Amino acid sequence: MKLLKNLKIGNKLILLISISVIALIIVGFTGYKYMNTMAEKSKDMYNDRLLPVLWLGKISSNTRGIDEYTLELMLTSDESQMKVLQEKITQNVKEDNEFYTSYKNTQLIPEEKKLLGLYEENLNKLRESRKKVIELATENRNTEAYSLYSNQIQQNRVSLENIVDQLVGINQNLAAKLYKENQSDSKEAALFLVIIILSSVTLCILVGILITRLIVSPVKEIQNLMEKAEFGDFTIQGIYQSKDEIGLLTISLNNMIAGIREIIRTVHITSEKIAASSEELAANMEASSSANEELSISIQELSVGANEQAQSSLETSKIIIEIALGVNQVATNAKSVTNTTLQTSNKSIEGLNTIETSINQMNHINVNVTKLSDVILSLGNRSNEISKITKVISGITSQTNLLALNAAIEAARAGENGKGFSVVADEVRKLAEQSSKSSNQISELIFEIQEETNFAVKSMEETVIEVNNGISIVGTAGETFNVIQNSIQEISKQVEQVSVAMEQMAIGTEEVKEAINNVAQIAEVSAVGSQTVAASAEEMSASSEEITSSSTNLATIAEELQLKINKFKI
């Protein structure tokens, strides 16, 4: 039983089929054997018993025919008729010989052989007597012929007929015996076949039922286990043990259930971690979203400050351009005054005759010096305005630096998501530092310009005083011409100094203009960068909101997954 249980399903089916085939072979072989035996006996009955009876009947019939032909031969005197009768006698004798030879070649029993010996002996006597009768009849010695026929032929024929009757009886008895044997064999074969068939069918049914139970029972058990697993019960365990496919299937099912239990445990633990992580991520993203909003506000303020700085830089640039134009005009006038004083110095040598011309020229100088004084005063006022603008720029750069610092702090609070803002904030801080440096340079240049302007104002005030004194002296007396000459020379020197100072001031204003342009460009770059950072902050805020929403959805999915996993029994 255990050996049959451990057989593979295919081998079990092969065993059942083999038993059925063997049973069929036994039934077929038995039937064939009995049928072959019955066929052989039927053949023997036909060849050795039925045909001999027919042959013996023919011999008897031919013998009687020969007797008739012999009697006719004795009664006729027609030679042609005699010849025909002799041919018929010869033909019957020939047929009798053939039938006798065929019968003699069959399976003969000793009794038949003995009777055939007597048959041959009487047949020879009969044929010798018949030959003599035929010869007498052909010689028309009919009385002698008939006498011989009556005394010998009839007696021999009766003996032959008795022997033939005995042989026919023997063959009939043997045929009847063979028939009975066939009937007995048929019954025996039928009984044996029925027994074999019933035994084979019973054996096949028993083996089939056994194999069916060995297959169906564990399959139903596995089916029940699978139905329990279908409804989430993974505490099941197959207990069927065998080396066949179902036993291996049970082992595989147990391994699969164990694997599924482990997977469900892992998924359960993982879903709990996912739910916790999702909630934590959602909380972090909410905090990050708040930080991003604050960062966006700071960046927008920084952008506004940068735009204001750029606008102020443009206005400052315009003012510096106006200052540059004024300084250039002052330098031109200073050069003109220098030339005039030189000419005046040269003309003063010509004498008093040119005093009136000198007075007029001094008046002209007075006017120009007055204008120059006004221009220098205006330049001083412009310098003060530039100083105020540089203070504004310094304030803007300080505010920009502060905003960059705030942006860097917010980017650091944002963690990995704020690296981009940290880079932008650092660039803004660098721009603010460059703006601060440029503003300090402008302040230094403006301070130098203010000092030189104050010096020029003082010089022009002194020049105006000197010119007025010169005019007064020229008007009162020519004796003071030498003093005027000396004063003119002094004025010439001072004007040259003023001219040099104004040229330096023009160069300084160009540098201030370039610095202001740099500040404007930096402010524009800061404004663009601030706008970019603001856009990035808004995008980051939107991404944070999406991540928060996704985290919430993920937490919901994890909770649903936990609810579904809790349905399983592990």
NUMIFI-720943 format. One line per 4 residues: number of its first residue (from 1); their letters; for each residue x negated, y, z of C-alpha. Coordinates in nm, 2 decimals, padded with zeros to 4 digits, always signed. Example, Ala and Ser with C-alpha at 12.3 -4.5 7.8 and 13.67 -1.06 7.14 Angstrom:
% residues 2
1	as	-01.23/-00.45/+00.78; -01.37/-00.11/+00.71
END
This chain:
% residues 570
1	mkll	+00.00/+00.00/+00.00; -00.28/+00.24/+00.09; -00.47/+00.15/-00.23; -00.15/+00.22/-00.44
5	knlk	-00.10/+00.55/-00.25; -00.45/+00.66/-00.33; -00.42/+00.59/-00.70; -00.39/+00.88/-00.93
9	ignk	-00.04/+00.95/-01.06; -00.15/+00.85/-01.41; -00.29/+00.53/-01.28; +00.03/+00.46/-01.09
13	lill	+00.23/+00.51/-01.41; -00.02/+00.30/-01.60; +00.02/+00.02/-01.34; +00.40/+00.04/-01.38
17	isis	+00.37/+00.03/-01.76; +00.12/-00.25/-01.74; +00.35/-00.46/-01.53; +00.63/-00.39/-01.78
21	vial	+00.41/-00.48/-02.07; +00.28/-00.80/-01.90; +00.64/-00.90/-01.83; +00.73/-00.83/-02.19
25	iivg	+00.43/-01.03/-02.31; +00.53/-01.32/-02.08; +00.89/-01.31/-02.20; +00.78/-01.28/-02.56
29	ftgy	+00.52/-01.55/-02.54; +00.76/-01.79/-02.36; +01.03/-01.72/-02.62; +00.78/-01.76/-02.90
33	kymn	+00.66/-02.09/-02.75; +01.00/-02.24/-02.71; +01.12/-02.11/-03.04; +00.81/-02.25/-03.21
37	tmae	+00.86/-02.59/-03.04; +01.23/-02.59/-03.14; +01.13/-02.49/-03.50; +00.87/-02.77/-03.52
41	kskd	+01.13/-03.02/-03.39; +01.39/-02.89/-03.63; +01.13/-02.91/-03.91; +01.05/-03.27/-03.81
45	mynd	+01.42/-03.35/-03.79; +01.48/-03.22/-04.13; +01.16/-03.35/-04.30; +01.12/-03.68/-04.11
49	rllp	+01.48/-03.77/-04.03; +01.73/-03.58/-04.26; +01.55/-03.61/-04.59; +01.47/-03.99/-04.54
53	vlwl	+01.84/-04.05/-04.48; +01.91/-03.87/-04.81; +01.63/-04.06/-04.98; +01.76/-04.39/-04.85
57	gkis	+02.11/-04.30/-04.96; +01.97/-04.22/-05.31; +01.79/-04.55/-05.32; +02.10/-04.74/-05.23
61	sntr	+02.30/-04.55/-05.49; +02.03/-04.62/-05.75; +02.02/-04.99/-05.66; +02.39/-05.02/-05.71
65	gide	+02.35/-04.83/-06.04; +02.09/-05.07/-06.15; +02.32/-05.36/-06.07; +02.59/-05.20/-06.27
69	ytle	+02.35/-05.14/-06.57; +02.24/-05.51/-06.54; +02.59/-05.64/-06.55; +02.67/-05.42/-06.85
73	lmlt	+02.35/-05.54/-07.02; +02.47/-05.90/-06.97; +02.81/-05.81/-07.12; +02.70/-05.63/-07.43
77	sdes	+02.54/-05.76/-07.74; +02.46/-05.42/-07.90; +02.09/-05.38/-07.90; +02.11/-05.00/-07.90
81	qmkv	+02.33/-05.02/-07.60; +02.10/-05.26/-07.43; +01.81/-05.02/-07.50; +02.00/-04.73/-07.33
85	lqek	+02.09/-04.95/-07.04; +01.72/-05.06/-07.00; +01.61/-04.69/-07.00; +01.86/-04.61/-06.73
89	itqn	+01.75/-04.90/-06.52; +01.38/-04.79/-06.57; +01.48/-04.43/-06.47; +01.66/-04.54/-06.15
93	vked	+01.36/-04.76/-06.06; +01.13/-04.47/-06.11; +01.34/-04.25/-05.88; +01.36/-04.52/-05.62
97	nefy	+00.98/-04.54/-05.62; +00.95/-04.16/-05.57; +01.20/-04.16/-05.29; +01.04/-04.46/-05.13
101	tsyk	+00.69/-04.30/-05.16; +00.82/-03.97/-05.00; +00.98/-04.16/-04.72; +00.67/-04.36/-04.66
105	ntql	+00.46/-04.04/-04.62; +00.68/-03.91/-04.33; +00.61/-03.96/-03.96; +00.72/-04.32/-03.92
109	ipee	+00.77/-04.51/-03.59; +00.65/-04.87/-03.56; +01.00/-05.00/-03.61; +01.03/-04.81/-03.93
113	kkll	+00.70/-04.94/-04.05; +00.82/-05.30/-03.98; +01.14/-05.25/-04.17; +00.96/-05.09/-04.46
117	glye	+00.74/-05.40/-04.48; +01.05/-05.62/-04.51; +01.20/-05.37/-04.75; +00.90/-05.39/-04.98
121	enln	+00.90/-05.77/-04.97; +01.27/-05.80/-05.06; +01.23/-05.52/-05.32; +00.96/-05.71/-05.50
125	klre	+01.17/-06.02/-05.50; +01.47/-05.82/-05.63; +01.27/-05.66/-05.90; +01.12/-06.00/-06.02
129	srkk	+01.47/-06.15/-06.03; +01.61/-05.85/-06.20; +01.33/-05.86/-06.46; +01.42/-06.23/-06.54
133	viel	+01.79/-06.14/-06.56; +01.72/-05.86/-06.80; +01.51/-06.08/-07.02; +01.79/-06.35/-07.03
137	aten	+02.05/-06.08/-07.10; +01.84/-05.94/-07.39; +01.82/-06.29/-07.53; +02.20/-06.33/-07.50
141	rnte	+02.16/-06.59/-07.24; +02.42/-06.43/-07.04; +02.54/-06.73/-06.85; +02.19/-06.81/-06.72
145	aysl	+02.14/-06.44/-06.65; +02.46/-06.41/-06.45; +02.38/-06.73/-06.26; +02.04/-06.59/-06.17
149	ysnq	+02.20/-06.25/-06.08; +02.46/-06.42/-05.86; +02.22/-06.65/-05.68; +01.91/-06.42/-05.62
153	iqqn	+01.98/-06.05/-05.70; +02.29/-06.01/-05.50; +02.13/-06.18/-05.20; +01.82/-05.97/-05.22
157	rvsl	+02.03/-05.65/-05.27; +02.23/-05.73/-04.96; +01.91/-05.78/-04.76; +01.78/-05.44/-04.89
161	eniv	+02.10/-05.26/-04.80; +02.09/-05.40/-04.45; +01.73/-05.28/-04.42; +01.83/-04.94/-04.56
165	dqlv	+02.12/-04.92/-04.32; +01.89/-05.00/-04.03; +01.64/-04.73/-04.14; +01.93/-04.48/-04.17
169	ginq	+02.05/-04.57/-03.83; +01.70/-04.53/-03.69; +01.66/-04.18/-03.85; +02.01/-04.08/-03.73
173	nlaa	+01.92/-04.19/-03.38; +01.59/-04.00/-03.39; +01.76/-03.69/-03.53; +02.02/-03.71/-03.25
177	klyk	+01.73/-03.74/-03.00; +01.56/-03.44/-03.15; +01.88/-03.24/-03.14; +01.93/-03.33/-02.78
181	enqs	+01.57/-03.23/-02.71; +01.62/-02.90/-02.89; +01.93/-02.84/-02.69; +01.75/-02.92/-02.37
185	dske	+01.45/-02.70/-02.47; +01.69/-02.42/-02.56; +01.86/-02.44/-02.22; +01.52/-02.46/-02.05
189	aalf	+01.39/-02.17/-02.25; +01.70/-01.96/-02.18; +01.67/-02.04/-01.81; +01.30/-01.97/-01.80
193	lvii	+01.34/-01.65/-02.00; +01.62/-01.53/-01.77; +01.41/-01.61/-01.46; +01.11/-01.43/-01.61
197	ilss	+01.32/-01.13/-01.73; +01.49/-01.10/-01.39; +01.16/-01.14/-01.21; +00.99/-00.88/-01.44
201	vtlc	+01.28/-00.64/-01.41; +01.29/-00.68/-01.03; +00.91/-00.64/-01.00; +00.93/-00.33/-01.23
205	ilvg	+01.22/-00.18/-01.03; +01.04/-00.24/-00.70; +00.71/-00.10/-00.82; +00.90/+00.19/-00.99
209	ilit	+01.09/+00.27/-00.67; +00.76/+00.25/-00.47; +00.57/+00.47/-00.72; +00.87/+00.71/-00.74
213	rliv	+00.88/+00.74/-00.36; +00.50/+00.79/-00.35; +00.54/+01.07/-00.60; +00.88/+01.22/-00.52
217	spvk	+00.86/+01.23/-00.14; +00.53/+01.44/-00.13; +00.65/+01.65/-00.42; +00.97/+01.73/-00.22
221	eiqn	+00.76/+01.81/+00.08; +00.55/+02.05/-00.12; +00.87/+02.20/-00.27; +01.00/+02.26/+00.08
225	lmek	+00.68/+02.42/+00.19; +00.68/+02.64/-00.12; +01.04/+02.75/-00.04; +00.93/+02.85/+00.31
229	aefg	+00.64/+03.04/+00.16; +00.88/+03.20/-00.08; +01.06/+03.35/+00.21; +00.74/+03.48/+00.37
233	dfti	+00.66/+03.19/+00.61; +00.29/+03.12/+00.57; +00.26/+02.92/+00.89; +00.33/+02.61/+00.69
237	qgiy	+00.08/+02.32/+00.66; +00.09/+02.02/+00.42; +00.04/+01.69/+00.60; +00.04/+01.45/+00.30
241	qskd	-00.30/+01.28/+00.27; -00.39/+01.09/-00.04; -00.66/+01.08/-00.31; -00.41/+01.13/-00.59
245	eigl	-00.31/+01.45/-00.76; -00.04/+01.53/-00.50; -00.29/+01.48/-00.22; -00.53/+01.72/-00.40
249	ltis	-00.24/+01.95/-00.46; -00.15/+01.95/-00.09; -00.51/+02.03/+00.00; -00.51/+02.31/-00.26
253	lnnm	-00.18/+02.44/-00.12; -00.32/+02.44/+00.23; -00.63/+02.63/+00.11; -00.41/+02.87/-00.09
257	iagi	-00.18/+02.93/+00.21; -00.49/+02.99/+00.43; -00.63/+03.23/+00.18; -00.30/+03.41/+00.15
261	reii	-00.28/+03.44/+00.54; -00.63/+03.59/+00.54; -00.54/+03.83/+00.26; -00.22/+03.93/+00.44
265	rtvh	-00.42/+03.99/+00.76; -00.68/+04.19/+00.57; -00.41/+04.39/+00.39; -00.23/+04.45/+00.72
269	itse	-00.55/+04.58/+00.88; -00.63/+04.78/+00.57; -00.28/+04.93/+00.55; -00.31/+05.04/+00.91
273	kiaa	-00.65/+05.20/+00.84; -00.51/+05.36/+00.52; -00.21/+05.50/+00.72; -00.44/+05.64/+00.99
277	ssee	-00.69/+05.77/+00.73; -00.41/+05.92/+00.53; -00.26/+06.11/+00.83; -00.61/+06.23/+00.92
281	laan	-00.68/+06.33/+00.56; -00.35/+06.51/+00.55; -00.43/+06.70/+00.87; -00.78/+06.78/+00.74
285	meas	-00.65/+06.90/+00.41; -00.39/+07.12/+00.58; -00.68/+07.28/+00.78; -00.88/+07.30/+00.46
289	ssan	-00.59/+07.46/+00.28; -00.56/+07.72/+00.55; -00.94/+07.78/+00.53; -00.91/+07.81/+00.15
293	eels	-00.63/+08.06/+00.18; -00.84/+08.27/+00.42; -01.14/+08.23/+00.18; -00.92/+08.33/-00.11
297	isiq	-00.81/+08.64/+00.08; -01.17/+08.73/+00.17; -01.28/+08.67/-00.19; -01.00/+08.89/-00.32
301	elsv	-01.11/+09.17/-00.07; -01.47/+09.12/-00.19; -01.35/+09.14/-00.55; -01.16/+09.47/-00.47
305	gane	-01.48/+09.60/-00.30; -01.69/+09.50/-00.59; -01.45/+09.68/-00.83; -01.46/+09.99/-00.61
309	qaqs	-01.84/+09.97/-00.61; -01.85/+09.94/-00.98; -01.61/+10.24/-01.02; -01.82/+10.44/-00.77
313	slet	-02.14/+10.34/-00.96; -01.98/+10.46/-01.29; -01.89/+10.80/-01.13; -02.24/+10.83/-00.97
317	skii	-02.39/+10.75/-01.31; -02.19/+11.03/-01.47; -02.30/+11.27/-01.19; -02.66/+11.16/-01.23
321	ieia	-02.63/+11.23/-01.61; -02.50/+11.58/-01.53; -02.79/+11.63/-01.28; -03.04/+11.51/-01.55
325	lgvn	-02.90/+11.76/-01.79; -02.93/+12.04/-01.53; -03.28/+11.94/-01.44; -03.38/+11.94/-01.80
329	qvat	-03.23/+12.28/-01.84; -03.41/+12.40/-01.53; -03.74/+12.25/-01.66; -03.69/+12.43/-01.99
333	naks	-03.62/+12.76/-01.82; -03.92/+12.70/-01.59; -04.14/+12.65/-01.90; -03.98/+12.97/-02.05
337	vtnt	-04.05/+13.16/-01.73; -04.41/+13.03/-01.73; -04.46/+13.15/-02.09; -04.30/+13.48/-02.00
341	tlqt	-04.52/+13.54/-01.70; -04.83/+13.46/-01.90; -04.72/+13.70/-02.17; -04.65/+13.96/-01.90
345	snks	-04.99/+13.90/-01.74; -05.15/+13.95/-02.08; -04.94/+14.26/-02.16; -05.01/+14.42/-01.81
349	iegl	-05.37/+14.46/-01.93; -05.26/+14.69/-02.21; -05.18/+14.96/-01.97; -04.91/+15.18/-01.83
353	ntie	-04.77/+15.25/-02.18; -04.60/+14.92/-02.17; -04.46/+14.98/-01.81; -04.11/+15.03/-01.94
357	tsin	-04.13/+14.72/-02.14; -04.26/+14.55/-01.83; -03.97/+14.69/-01.63; -03.72/+14.55/-01.88
361	qmnh	-03.91/+14.23/-01.89; -03.90/+14.22/-01.51; -03.53/+14.28/-01.52; -03.50/+13.99/-01.76
365	invn	-03.72/+13.79/-01.53; -03.49/+13.89/-01.25; -03.19/+13.77/-01.44; -03.35/+13.44/-01.53
369	vtkl	-03.49/+13.39/-01.19; -03.14/+13.45/-01.05; -03.00/+13.20/-01.29; -03.28/+12.96/-01.21
373	sdvi	-03.20/+13.01/-00.84; -02.84/+12.93/-00.91; -02.93/+12.62/-01.10; -03.17/+12.51/-00.83
377	lslg	-02.89/+12.57/-00.57; -02.65/+12.37/-00.79; -02.91/+12.09/-00.81; -02.94/+12.09/-00.44
381	nrsn	-02.56/+12.06/-00.41; -02.56/+11.78/-00.66; -02.84/+11.61/-00.46; -02.62/+11.63/-00.15
385	eisk	-02.34/+11.47/-00.35; -02.57/+11.20/-00.48; -02.67/+11.14/-00.12; -02.31/+11.10/-00.02
389	itkv	-02.26/+10.86/-00.31; -02.56/+10.65/-00.21; -02.42/+10.63/+00.14; -02.09/+10.50/-00.01
393	isgi	-02.29/+10.25/-00.22; -02.48/+10.15/+00.10; -02.14/+10.10/+00.27; -02.01/+09.90/-00.02
397	tsqt	-02.32/+09.68/-00.03; -02.29/+09.63/+00.35; -01.93/+09.53/+00.30; -02.02/+09.30/+00.01
401	nlla	-02.29/+09.14/+00.22; -02.04/+09.09/+00.50; -01.78/+08.94/+00.26; -02.05/+08.71/+00.12
405	lnaa	-02.14/+08.60/+00.47; -01.77/+08.54/+00.54; -01.74/+08.34/+00.21; -02.04/+08.13/+00.31
409	ieaa	-01.89/+08.06/+00.65; -01.56/+07.96/+00.49; -01.74/+07.75/+00.23; -01.93/+07.57/+00.51
413	rage	-01.60/+07.51/+00.70; -01.45/+07.36/+00.38; -01.73/+07.10/+00.37; -01.79/+06.91/+00.05
417	ngkg	-01.51/+07.10/-00.13; -01.67/+07.43/-00.06; -02.01/+07.38/-00.21; -01.91/+07.57/-00.52
421	fsvv	-01.79/+07.87/-00.31; -02.11/+07.85/-00.10; -02.32/+07.89/-00.42; -02.10/+08.18/-00.54
425	adev	-02.12/+08.35/-00.19; -02.49/+08.32/-00.20; -02.51/+08.49/-00.54; -02.28/+08.76/-00.41
429	rkla	-02.51/+08.81/-00.11; -02.81/+08.84/-00.33; -02.63/+09.09/-00.55; -02.54/+09.29/-00.23
433	eqss	-02.90/+09.28/-00.12; -03.02/+09.40/-00.46; -02.75/+09.68/-00.45; -02.87/+09.77/-00.10
437	kssn	-03.23/+09.79/-00.22; -03.13/+10.00/-00.52; -02.92/+10.23/-00.30; -03.22/+10.28/-00.07
441	qise	-03.44/+10.36/-00.36; -03.19/+10.61/-00.49; -03.17/+10.76/-00.13; -03.54/+10.80/-00.13
445	life	-03.55/+10.96/-00.47; -03.26/+11.19/-00.37; -03.45/+11.28/-00.05; -03.76/+11.37/-00.26
449	iqee	-03.54/+11.56/-00.50; -03.38/+11.75/-00.21; -03.72/+11.84/-00.06; -03.85/+11.96/-00.40
453	tnfa	-03.53/+12.14/-00.46; -03.55/+12.31/-00.12; -03.91/+12.40/-00.20; -03.80/+12.54/-00.54
457	vksm	-03.52/+12.73/-00.38; -03.76/+12.89/-00.13; -04.00/+12.96/-00.41; -03.72/+13.12/-00.62
461	eetv	-03.61/+13.32/-00.32; -03.96/+13.45/-00.28; -03.99/+13.51/-00.66; -03.67/+13.71/-00.65
465	ievn	-03.80/+13.91/-00.37; -04.13/+13.96/-00.55; -03.96/+14.05/-00.87; -03.74/+14.30/-00.70
469	ngis	-04.04/+14.45/-00.52; -04.23/+14.45/-00.86; -03.94/+14.63/-01.02; -03.93/+14.88/-00.73
473	ivgt	-04.31/+14.93/-00.75; -04.31/+14.97/-01.13; -04.03/+15.21/-01.10; -04.20/+15.42/-00.83
477	aget	-04.55/+15.43/-00.95; -04.78/+15.28/-01.20; -05.06/+15.27/-00.95; -04.93/+14.96/-00.81
481	fnvi	-04.96/+14.80/-01.16; -05.27/+14.60/-01.04; -05.07/+14.48/-00.75; -04.79/+14.38/-00.99
485	qnsi	-05.05/+14.21/-01.21; -05.16/+14.01/-00.91; -04.81/+13.94/-00.82; -04.73/+13.83/-01.18
489	qeis	-05.03/+13.60/-01.17; -04.90/+13.45/-00.84; -04.55/+13.42/-00.99; -04.71/+13.24/-01.29
493	kqve	-04.87/+12.99/-01.06; -04.55/+12.93/-00.87; -04.35/+12.90/-01.19; -04.60/+12.65/-01.31
497	qvsv	-04.55/+12.46/-00.99; -04.18/+12.48/-01.03; -04.21/+12.36/-01.39; -04.42/+12.06/-01.28
501	ameq	-04.17/+11.99/-01.00; -03.88/+12.02/-01.24; -04.05/+11.78/-01.48; -04.10/+11.53/-01.19
505	maig	-03.74/+11.59/-01.09; -03.63/+11.51/-01.45; -03.83/+11.19/-01.44; -03.68/+11.11/-01.10
509	teev	-03.33/+11.17/-01.22; -03.39/+10.93/-01.51; -03.50/+10.67/-01.26; -03.20/+10.75/-01.05
513	keai	-02.98/+10.71/-01.36; -03.14/+10.37/-01.44; -03.10/+10.26/-01.08; -02.73/+10.37/-01.08
517	nnva	-02.68/+10.18/-01.41; -02.83/+09.87/-01.25; -02.60/+09.92/-00.95; -02.31/+09.95/-01.18
521	qiae	-02.41/+09.63/-01.37; -02.46/+09.45/-01.04; -02.12/+09.57/-00.92; -01.96/+09.46/-01.24
525	vsav	-02.12/+09.12/-01.21; -02.02/+09.11/-00.84; -01.66/+09.19/-00.95; -01.66/+08.92/-01.21
529	gsqt	-01.81/+08.67/-00.97; -01.56/+08.77/-00.70; -01.28/+08.72/-00.95; -01.42/+08.38/-01.05
533	vaas	-01.46/+08.28/-00.68; -01.11/+08.40/-00.62; -00.97/+08.19/-00.90; -01.18/+07.89/-00.78
537	aeem	-01.05/+07.94/-00.43; -00.69/+07.95/-00.56; -00.76/+07.63/-00.76; -00.92/+07.47/-00.46
541	sass	-00.61/+07.57/-00.25; -00.38/+07.41/-00.51; -00.60/+07.10/-00.51; -00.59/+07.09/-00.14
545	eeit	-00.21/+07.11/-00.15; -00.20/+06.83/-00.40; -00.44/+06.62/-00.19; -00.23/+06.69/+00.11
549	ssst	+00.08/+06.58/-00.08; -00.10/+06.27/-00.21; -00.22/+06.19/+00.14; +00.14/+06.22/+00.28
553	nlat	+00.26/+05.99/+00.00; -00.03/+05.75/+00.07; +00.07/+05.74/+00.43; +00.43/+05.67/+00.34
557	iaee	+00.32/+05.39/+00.10; +00.10/+05.24/+00.37; +00.39/+05.24/+00.62; +00.61/+05.07/+00.35
561	lqlk	+00.33/+04.82/+00.29; +00.31/+04.75/+00.67; +00.69/+04.69/+00.68; +00.67/+04.45/+00.39
565	inkf	+00.37/+04.27/+00.54; +00.55/+04.23/+00.87; +00.80/+04.02/+00.69; +00.54/+03.75/+00.64
569	ki	+00.47/+03.49/+00.92; +00.10/+03.41/+00.95
END
